[in-house]
Structures are given as structure tokens and as C-alpha cells.
Amino acid sequence: MTDTKFPSLPRIKPDAKMVSEPDEVFIHDLGKGQEIWLRTGGCSPGCGACCTAIITALPSGTTEVAGFADWVRWLTLHDIKIVEPGDGRAYIHVPKRCKALEACGKCTLHGLTNMPEMCKNYPTHPDDIRGLEKVCTYHFIKVEHPST
């Protein structure tokens, strides 16, 4: 079974066995004081979904910029997708498999000291796994700011 937004990705059941114990729960603040997210979960063996593409959020309002449709057509010609989930936001999906990801979905750098910090901490925000929600076993819960 594959994901309909990104057909090359396998689906992992939410109750799939984790590579190790789930990561410690942590809070991520975007630095603007706007959103704080609590992350739970862990990596599933053989998944590698987050390592098959680069997914990044576009700045708010990008879809309203003049020429956006032409830009999307140009990106599509280069196998780069723009995902618009219908919530007013847009994401770039660049299909670029990580060189450290084996065909079986195992990361050859997992647990090693030369693994990039970005990989060790990934994902840190729900936008990092946009479109992978049915595959990824990480979950995010928005934390409300306490009233001052």
C-alpha cells in the first residue's frame, strides 16, 4: 500500500515496532513565540520516508504572489512538487533520496557520531512531515501558551 500524495512512500502501521524506544518527548518553539509543539513517537525500521525527499514549508502568502502558477509549472518540469493541502499553506516536495539510506530503508548513519544533528533531531515540527502523516510514527501535539 502507498500514500496517495507521495506514491513512492510505503505505509507503516501506527503500531509498528520502533527501531528503538521512542524519542524523549520535547517541546519545539519556532523562535517567534507563536507555536510550541510536543513531539512523541520514534522511527520505524525500514521506513525511511523522511529521507526520500526534502519537504519544506513555503512562507505564508506565497501562493498569492503574481506568477506563482507559472513558478509551479516550472518546478513540476523539474520533478519538484508543490503540495497545497487546502489550509492556505504550501510545501515544496523535492524527490531526493538521502545517500545514507539503503534500499531496505535503513540509515547507514543511524547511531553514529557523524550523523548530522538535523537528522538526529528530525522532525522538530509537524511541517517537517507534511504529507507523511499516514506513514510517519512521530506525532505532534500543539501546546497552548499559558496565560500571563
Steps between C-alpha positions, in 0.01 A plus 500: 500500500634850420416855597281679244680837524845343469448160330862388539472491879405184691235509769603403850233397746472733802566203730818401310798397713746785552870479419565586863300638787302807388691827520465702813215743480622856441355842437595692186451875479530665158679793663218740426310403811210399277487123522631240739470134402539185705651215296446134581583180314804352337639363177369173358745249352508505123289814465742770382209708366648827628827416322355456151417866444558849632177657621498865601226751571470806280456837671141598572339685208729348235208347310349848446814648341467595132662234282459222760315273254779540244760425767309182592498390134877561478565302820283214374717477188792440739317225695441734794146498637310773678255350749205718597301312765217754498584673827644811328856370522728346240798266516781416260559128452837425338542128424863456605598179678766530769830331409512339848165322449532137392244341265346318798430837669779476757718804567869414486577794733238418767664503843839615368677818609521633143120497458392866442329664798211589269441128443533415870237757598270459198208569493476802727172644368189350339586679173809277476280196439224670298355238266662218699242489782371159389854363490694668777469374857591837650208710622472863605269659753463878506563638847294802600690792645419561866322829559716766651 
